Amino acid sequence: MMNDILRPHLVWIEGRCYRVNDNSVEVTSLQEHDTYEDDTYGDEYDEGGDEDVEVVMVDNSRYKSTVHVSKHYLGSIIGKKGAMKLRIQRDTKTDLKIPKQGQDGKIIIYGPSVSSVKAARRRINIIVMASRMKQKSTHFISIPMNSPDVIKRYEEFEAAVLRECPSRGIEKSIFIGAQRLHLTLGVMCLMDNEERSIASNLLKRAKNEVIMPILKDHLPLKIRLKGLSYMNDDPSEIDVLYGLVEEEGSTKGIIQEMSDAIVDFYYKAGYMDKEYGRENVKLHVTFLNSKYRRSETQNVDDETTKTRQPRVKFDGTEILQKFADYDFGVVEITSIHLSQRHSTGADGYYQPTCVITL
């Protein structure tokens, strides 16, 4: 508990850092934490403000700014009986024009000064960020690991495991499809076209601002997929078995540095949280996952329906003994994707929302 107090959950909104006092409570308990006015966390979070936010003068006594908010989050900004909206307006001395709940549109903020308008906008963004982190992810940043050589070796691995390791819980349905092999760098929730456009533009910006400066002396970047590991401490009770990655003929640590930089870029934009509070991305390529286990079907009133069953772990002891150092081959990284979860594109990989080439 003491560790949570000393290291509270932090989020970045428009270049500023804020503290979420308690992730388990409603967003009405959020309090703004501006690190310019409180040096508790030191200078590492002081990386600029919201200078890029557009605020225009309406007349001699009023300013305004518009902010896109998905209709899914408007209820949180309005609050019960309008309490949250009134609180923001009172605290920032602004007037908020909010679309009717369920309708798309932009929130218009009117205020007596540029600073008051920006303060209201930050309060809105904090609420959206907190609400976003409670939603299931819809998209993820991925690096395809499905070169022809890797696909061939992976399919050979799958066939050998099914043939030689008849252990508890091992079946074909828990293997990920060869065309969908990938590194996941981070996940996010994007609720509408505007948010998807923003996330796509962030990836394009990240290419110029963080990715290429890291990779410029290491292209072409090649990654070898070799070796197996798993997500828990008991090899006989596994949910996820994955492959390990390492640079091929390049400076060690480049993949990790680039991956961490991308997640940090999205994190500071308010669109991605750090998984389990990790400072470093856990680099892995999932091969077997118990959540993929095919559901049983049953007939109910002549209609076939899927029945939800508890997640069943598998025994990976024999796989690890026989294939611990299996070499799946080398992939040359040519692109990074903003991928849509639970989708399939024309090439068998995940449907892309945005792709940048390296």
C-alpha positions in Angstrom: 0.0 0.0 0.0 2.8 2.4 0.9 4.3 1.8 -2.6 1.0 2.9 -4.2 1.0 6.1 -2.2 4.5 7.0 -3.1 4.0 6.0 -6.8 0.4 6.9 -7.7 -1.0 6.1 -11.1 -0.1 8.9 -13.5 -1.6 9.9 -16.8 -0.4 12.4 -19.4 -2.8 14.8 -21.0 -1.7 17.3 -23.7 1.9 17.3 -22.5 1.1 17.5 -18.8 1.1 14.9 -16.1 -1.8 14.2 -13.8 -2.4 11.9 -10.8 -5.4 9.5 -10.6 -5.9 9.2 -6.9 -7.8 5.9 -7.0 -8.3 3.8 -10.1 -11.1 1.8 -8.4 -13.4 4.8 -7.8 -15.6 6.8 -10.2 -14.1 9.5 -12.3 -15.8 12.1 -10.1 -13.0 11.5 -7.6 -10.3 12.5 -10.0 -8.2 15.4 -9.0 -6.1 17.4 -11.3 -2.4 17.2 -10.5 -0.4 19.9 -12.4 3.3 19.1 -12.0 4.2 22.7 -12.8 2.8 23.7 -9.4 3.8 20.7 -7.4 7.4 19.3 -7.6 6.5 16.0 -5.7 7.4 14.0 -8.8 10.4 16.0 -9.9 11.3 17.5 -13.3 11.1 14.2 -15.2 7.3 14.9 -15.8 7.8 18.6 -16.8 8.0 18.2 -20.5 5.9 21.1 -21.7 2.3 22.1 -21.5 -0.7 22.5 -23.8 0.7 25.2 -26.1 -0.7 23.4 -29.2 -4.3 23.6 -27.9 -6.3 26.0 -30.1 -8.1 28.8 -28.2 -9.8 31.6 -30.2 -11.1 34.9 -29.1 -14.9 35.2 -29.5 -15.1 38.9 -28.4 -13.3 41.2 -26.0 -14.4 39.2 -22.9 -14.8 35.6 -24.1 -12.6 32.8 -25.5 -13.5 29.4 -26.8 -12.0 26.0 -27.7 -13.6 22.9 -29.1 -12.6 19.3 -28.1 -13.8 16.1 -29.6 -15.2 13.6 -27.2 -16.7 10.3 -28.2 -20.4 10.1 -27.4 -19.5 7.0 -25.2 -17.8 9.4 -22.7 -20.3 12.3 -22.6 -22.2 10.8 -19.7 -19.1 10.8 -17.5 -18.5 14.5 -18.3 -22.1 15.5 -17.6 -22.3 13.4 -14.5 -25.3 12.4 -12.4 -27.9 15.1 -12.8 -25.3 17.3 -14.5 -23.1 17.4 -11.4 -19.7 16.9 -13.1 -20.4 19.5 -15.8 -21.4 22.0 -13.2 -18.3 21.2 -11.1 -16.0 21.8 -14.1 -17.8 25.0 -15.0 -17.6 26.3 -11.4 -14.0 25.4 -10.8 -12.7 26.8 -14.2 -15.2 29.7 -14.5 -16.3 28.4 -18.0 -19.4 27.4 -19.8 -19.6 24.0 -21.5 -21.8 23.3 -24.5 -22.1 19.5 -24.7 -23.9 17.5 -27.4 -27.0 15.6 -26.2 -26.1 12.2 -24.8 -25.9 9.6 -27.6 -25.1 12.2 -30.3 -21.8 12.9 -31.9 -20.2 16.3 -31.9 -17.7 18.5 -30.2 -17.8 20.1 -26.8 -17.4 23.8 -27.0 -15.8 25.5 -24.0 -16.4 29.2 -23.4 -14.4 31.1 -20.8 -13.2 34.6 -19.8 -9.5 33.8 -20.4 -7.3 31.4 -22.4 -6.1 29.8 -19.2 -9.6 29.1 -17.9 -10.6 27.5 -21.2 -7.4 25.3 -21.2 -8.1 24.3 -17.6 -11.6 23.1 -18.5 -10.3 21.3 -21.5 -7.7 19.5 -19.3 -10.4 18.5 -16.8 -12.5 17.0 -19.7 -9.5 15.1 -21.0 -8.7 13.6 -17.6 -12.2 12.3 -17.3 -12.1 10.8 -20.9 -8.7 9.3 -20.1 -10.0 7.6 -16.9 -13.1 6.4 -18.7 -11.0 5.1 -21.6 -8.8 3.0 -19.4 -11.8 1.2 -18.0 -12.9 0.1 -21.5 -11.8 -3.1 -23.3 -9.1 -2.4 -25.8 -10.2 -2.2 -29.5 -6.8 -1.6 -31.1 -3.2 -2.4 -30.6 0.2 -1.4 -31.9 1.7 -4.4 -33.6 4.8 -5.6 -35.5 3.9 -8.4 -38.0 6.1 -11.5 -37.4 4.7 -13.5 -40.3 7.5 -13.7 -42.9 7.2 -16.8 -45.2 10.2 -18.5 -43.4 8.7 -17.9 -39.9 5.3 -19.1 -41.1 6.8 -22.3 -42.5 8.8 -23.1 -39.3 5.9 -22.2 -37.1 3.5 -24.5 -38.9 6.1 -27.3 -38.6 6.4 -26.5 -34.9 2.6 -26.7 -34.5 2.4 -30.0 -36.3 5.2 -31.5 -34.2 3.7 -30.4 -30.9 0.3 -31.8 -31.8 2.0 -35.1 -32.9 4.6 -35.5 -30.1 3.1 -33.7 -27.1 -0.3 -35.1 -26.3 -0.4 -33.3 -23.0 -3.4 -32.1 -21.1 -5.2 -29.2 -22.8 -3.1 -29.2 -25.9 -5.3 -28.9 -29.0 -5.1 -27.2 -32.4 -7.6 -24.4 -31.5 -5.3 -22.8 -28.9 -2.6 -22.1 -31.5 -2.6 -18.7 -33.0 -2.9 -18.6 -36.8 0.4 -18.4 -38.6 -0.6 -15.3 -40.6 -1.4 -13.5 -37.4 2.0 -13.9 -35.6 3.0 -10.5 -34.2 4.6 -8.5 -31.4 2.1 -6.4 -29.4 3.6 -3.2 -28.2 0.6 -1.7 -26.5 -3.2 -1.7 -26.5 -5.8 1.1 -26.5 -9.5 1.8 -26.8 -10.7 3.9 -29.8 -14.4 4.5 -29.8 -15.1 6.4 -33.0 -13.6 7.5 -36.3 -12.2 10.7 -34.8 -10.3 8.8 -32.1 -9.0 6.3 -34.7 -7.8 9.3 -36.9 -6.0 10.8 -33.9 -4.4 7.5 -33.0 -3.3 7.0 -36.6 -1.8 10.5 -36.7 0.1 9.8 -33.5 1.7 6.7 -35.1 2.8 8.8 -38.1 4.2 11.4 -35.7 5.9 8.7 -33.6 7.7 7.5 -36.8 9.4 10.9 -37.3 9.9 11.9 -33.6 10.9 8.7 -31.9 11.0 5.6 -34.2 13.4 6.7 -37.0 15.8 8.5 -34.7 16.3 5.2 -32.8 16.4 3.0 -35.9 18.3 5.3 -38.4 21.6 3.5 -37.9 20.2 0.0 -37.6 18.2 -0.5 -40.8 17.3 -2.9 -42.1 16.1 -4.2 -38.7 16.0 -7.9 -38.5 14.5 -9.9 -35.6 15.1 -13.6 -34.8 12.3 -15.5 -33.2 13.9 -18.2 -31.2 13.1 -20.0 -27.9 9.9 -20.4 -25.8 8.7 -19.1 -22.5 5.4 -18.8 -20.6 3.5 -16.3 -18.5 3.4 -17.9 -15.1 5.6 -20.0 -12.7 4.2 -23.4 -13.3 4.9 -25.0 -16.7 2.1 -27.5 -16.1 -0.5 -24.8 -15.7 0.0 -22.4 -18.7 -2.4 -19.9 -20.3 0.1 -18.3 -22.7 3.1 -19.9 -24.3 5.2 -17.4 -26.4 8.3 -17.0 -28.5 11.3 -14.8 -27.6 12.8 -12.2 -29.9 16.2 -10.8 -30.3 18.0 -8.5 -32.8 19.8 -10.2 -35.7 23.1 -8.6 -36.4 22.1 -5.3 -34.8 22.9 -3.5 -31.6 21.3 -5.3 -28.7 18.3 -3.5 -27.1 17.1 -1.6 -30.1 13.8 -3.4 -30.3 13.2 -2.8 -26.6 14.2 0.9 -26.9 11.9 1.5 -29.9 8.9 -0.4 -28.3 9.2 1.5 -25.0 9.5 4.8 -26.9 6.3 4.1 -28.9 4.3 3.2 -25.8 5.6 6.3 -24.0 4.6 8.4 -26.9 1.0 7.2 -26.8 1.0 7.2 -23.0 1.9 10.9 -22.9 -0.8 11.7 -25.5 -3.4 10.1 -23.2 -4.3 7.2 -25.5 -2.5 4.3 -23.9 -1.7 3.0 -20.4 1.4 1.1 -19.5 0.6 -2.6 -19.1 0.6 -3.6 -15.4 2.5 -0.4 -14.7 5.6 -1.7 -16.4 8.2 0.7 -17.6 9.3 -1.7 -20.3 7.2 -3.5 -22.9 7.2 -7.3 -22.5 8.4 -8.4 -25.9 6.8 -11.7 -26.9 5.1 -13.4 -29.8 2.1 -15.5 -28.6 2.0 -19.0 -30.0 -0.5 -20.8 -27.7 -3.2 -19.1 -25.7 -5.9 -20.9 -23.7 -8.4 -18.2 -24.4 -8.5 -19.2 -28.0 -9.8 -22.6 -27.0 -12.8 -23.3 -29.2 -16.1 -23.2 -27.3 -18.4 -26.2 -27.3 -21.7 -25.9 -29.0 -25.1 -27.2 -28.0 -28.6 -27.1 -29.5 -31.1 -25.0 -27.7 -34.6 -25.0 -29.2 -33.1 -26.0 -32.6 -30.7 -23.1 -32.5 -26.9 -23.7 -32.3 -25.4 -21.4 -29.6 -21.9 -21.2 -28.1 -21.6 -22.0 -24.4 -19.1 -19.9 -22.4 -16.8 -22.1 -20.4 -14.1 -21.4 -17.8 -10.6 -20.8 -19.2 -8.8 -24.1 -19.2 -5.0 -24.0 -18.7 -2.7 -26.5 -20.5 0.3 -28.5 -19.6 3.3 -27.1 -21.5 6.0 -29.2 -19.7 6.7 -31.5 -22.6 6.6 -28.7 -25.2 9.2 -26.8 -23.2 11.4 -29.9 -22.8 11.4 -30.7 -26.5 11.3 -27.3 -28.2 12.8 -24.9 -25.7 15.4 -23.5 -28.2 13.3 -23.9 -31.3 14.4 -21.5 -34.0 11.4 -20.0 -35.9 13.6 -17.9 -38.2 14.2 -14.2 -39.0 11.9 -11.4 -39.9 12.9 -8.1 -41.5 10.8 -5.4 -39.9 9.4 -3.2 -42.6 6.2 -1.8 -41.0 4.4 -1.1 -37.7 0.6 -1.3 -37.6 -2.2 0.2 -35.7 -4.3 -3.0 -35.8 -7.9 -3.6 -35.0 -8.6 -6.4 -32.5 -10.8 -9.4 -33.4 -10.4 -8.7 -37.1 -8.8 -10.2 -40.2 -7.5 -8.3 -43.2 -7.4 -9.5 -46.8 -3.8 -10.9 -46.2 -4.9 -12.9 -43.2 -3.3 -10.5 -40.7 -5.2 -8.1 -38.5 -7.2 -5.4 -40.2 -5.0 -2.3 -40.2 -6.3 1.2 -39.2 -2.9 2.7 -40.0 0.5 1.4 -41.2 3.8 3.1 -41.2 6.8 1.8 -43.2 10.3 1.8 -42.0 
